[in-house]
Amino acid sequence: MIRRFVVTEKALRLAEKENKITVIVDRAATKKQIADEIRRLYGAEVEKVNIF
């Protein structure tokens, strides 16, 4: 489901300042599926998922 992490200046700035990560996911993935995958892989609490 998660294909890769985005590593750009903007993505790194968001990670450092706002504790947000940017990932590329399968187009068919829902917000709930993405949140569940992050929780399962990294044990992190997910507050919100934005899809662009």
Beta strands, then each sheet from edge to edge (+ up, - down):
strand 1: 2-5
strand 2: 23-25
sheet 1: 1+ 2-
end
